[in-house]
Amino acid sequence: MTTPVCTSASSAAVFPSFSSYVRARGPVLLRTARSLTANPSDAEDLLQTALTKTFVAWERIEDHRALDGYVRRALLNTRTSQWRKRKVDEFACEEIPEPDPVPAPDPAEAQVLRDAMWRAVLRLPARQRAMVVLRYYEDLSEAQTAEVLGVSVGTVKSAVSRALAKLREDPELAVAA
C-alpha cells in the first residue's frame, strides 16, 4: 500500500498535519523564541514568522522528525535578519525616559488672573457684560445668546467683539498677564 504524496494543489491535506505540529510543539518553540528576544510580544511575532516560513516550505521538508531543528533555524535566521535591519537609534532600556514635567502654573497666580478678569468684565457696559458672560462663562453659542437676550446674532457678534477689544486693552489685565 502506498502513501499518497501531498502536492501544492492539495494543501488542505497538508494543513491538518501542520496544525497538529504547531499545537504539539508551539509552547516549546515559543520558549525558544523568548530566549532570542527581550519582549514577549516580539517573541510571539518571531515565532509566527518562523512558522509561516515553515508552512511555506512544508512540502519540501523531507524529514518531519527534524521539524524542530528547521523551525529553530528559521527563528534564529529571522531574528538575525531583524537585528541587522534594526535602526541604529533603537536600543533597549529598563525604563522609558519621561520628558521633563512642565511646571504647573501657580494656583495663586491663576486666581489673581481670574479675579482681574472678572473685575474687567464687571467694568464693561451691562449689555456687553451680559453677552460676554453668556458666551464665555455660560458657554452658550452666539445663536443661544441672541435668543436669551432677544437680539440678532449679528448684534451678539459685534457687541462681543467690542467687549473683547476692551478687555484686551484693560490695563489691569495687561499687568496681570
C-alpha positions in Angstrom: 0.0 0.0 0.0 1.4 3.4 -1.0 1.0 6.6 0.9 -0.3 9.5 -1.2 2.2 12.3 -1.6 0.9 15.8 -0.9 1.1 18.3 -3.7 0.7 22.1 -3.7 -2.8 21.6 -5.1 -3.8 19.5 -2.0 -2.6 22.0 0.7 -5.8 21.1 2.6 -4.3 17.7 3.3 -1.0 19.3 4.5 -2.6 21.9 6.8 -4.0 19.5 9.4 -0.6 17.9 10.0 1.0 21.3 10.2 -1.7 22.4 12.6 -1.1 19.4 14.8 2.6 20.1 14.8 2.0 23.7 15.9 -0.4 22.6 18.6 2.0 20.0 19.9 5.3 22.0 19.7 4.1 25.6 19.9 4.9 26.1 23.6 8.4 24.7 23.3 9.1 26.8 20.2 7.7 29.9 22.0 10.2 29.4 24.8 12.9 29.3 22.2 11.7 32.5 20.6 11.5 34.1 24.0 15.1 33.3 24.6 16.0 35.2 21.4 14.1 38.4 22.3 13.7 40.5 25.4 10.0 41.3 24.7 7.3 38.5 24.9 5.3 40.2 22.2 8.3 40.2 19.9 8.8 36.5 20.7 5.3 35.7 19.6 5.8 37.7 16.3 9.1 36.0 15.7 7.6 32.5 16.2 4.7 33.4 13.9 7.1 34.5 11.2 9.2 31.3 11.6 6.1 29.1 11.5 4.9 31.0 8.3 8.2 30.2 6.7 7.9 26.6 7.8 4.4 26.3 6.4 5.5 27.6 3.0 8.3 25.0 2.9 6.2 22.2 4.5 6.0 20.1 1.3 9.8 20.4 0.7 10.8 19.2 4.2 11.7 15.6 3.8 12.3 14.5 7.3 9.4 15.7 9.5 11.3 14.3 12.6 13.7 17.2 12.2 11.0 19.9 12.2 12.0 21.4 15.5 15.5 22.0 14.1 14.1 23.6 11.0 11.8 25.9 13.0 14.6 26.8 15.4 16.9 27.7 12.4 14.1 29.8 11.0 13.7 31.5 14.3 17.4 32.3 14.5 17.7 33.4 10.9 14.6 35.6 11.2 15.9 37.2 14.5 19.3 37.8 12.9 17.6 39.5 9.9 15.6 41.7 12.2 18.6 42.6 14.2 20.5 43.6 11.1 17.6 45.7 9.8 17.3 47.5 13.2 17.8 51.2 13.2 20.9 52.4 14.9 19.0 54.8 17.2 16.9 51.9 18.6 18.0 50.5 21.9 16.5 48.6 24.8 16.3 50.2 28.2 15.0 49.3 31.6 12.8 52.4 32.0 11.1 54.6 29.5 12.6 58.0 29.7 10.0 60.5 30.8 10.0 64.1 29.5 10.8 66.8 32.0 7.5 67.8 33.6 6.1 71.1 32.6 5.8 73.2 35.8 2.1 73.6 36.8 1.0 77.2 37.0 0.9 78.7 40.4 -2.7 78.4 41.7 -2.3 81.8 43.4 -1.3 83.5 40.2 -4.1 81.8 38.3 -6.6 83.1 40.9 -5.1 86.6 40.7 -5.7 86.5 36.9 -9.2 85.2 37.3 -10.1 87.9 39.8 -8.6 90.6 37.5 -10.6 89.2 34.5 -13.8 89.3 36.5 -13.2 92.9 37.6 -12.6 93.8 34.0 -15.8 92.1 32.9 -17.7 94.0 35.6 -16.4 97.3 34.2 -18.0 96.5 30.7 -21.3 98.1 29.9 -24.3 96.0 31.1 -25.3 94.7 27.6 -21.7 93.7 26.6 -21.1 92.2 30.0 -24.3 90.1 29.6 -23.2 88.8 26.2 -19.6 88.0 27.4 -21.0 86.2 30.4 -23.5 84.1 28.4 -20.9 83.3 25.6 -17.8 82.6 27.7 -18.9 81.9 31.3 -22.2 80.1 30.5 -20.7 78.7 27.2 -23.8 79.5 25.1 -23.5 79.7 21.3 -24.0 83.1 19.5 -27.5 81.9 18.5 -28.4 80.9 22.0 -27.1 84.1 23.4 -29.1 86.1 20.9 -32.2 84.1 21.7 -31.8 84.7 25.5 -31.3 88.4 25.1 -33.8 88.8 22.3 -31.4 90.3 19.8 -30.0 89.3 16.5 -26.9 87.0 16.1 -25.1 89.9 14.4 -25.7 92.1 17.4 -24.2 89.5 19.6 -21.2 89.1 17.4 -20.4 92.8 17.2 -21.1 93.5 20.9 -18.9 90.6 22.0 -16.2 91.7 19.6 -16.2 95.2 21.0 -16.2 93.8 24.6 -13.2 91.6 23.9 -11.3 94.5 22.4 -12.0 96.5 25.6 -10.8 93.5 27.7 -7.6 93.2 25.7 -6.9 96.9 26.3 -7.7 96.8 30.1 -4.6 98.0 31.9 -5.2 95.7 34.9 -5.2 92.6 32.7 -2.0 93.7 30.9 -0.2 93.8 34.3 -1.7 90.5 35.5 -0.7 88.7 32.4 
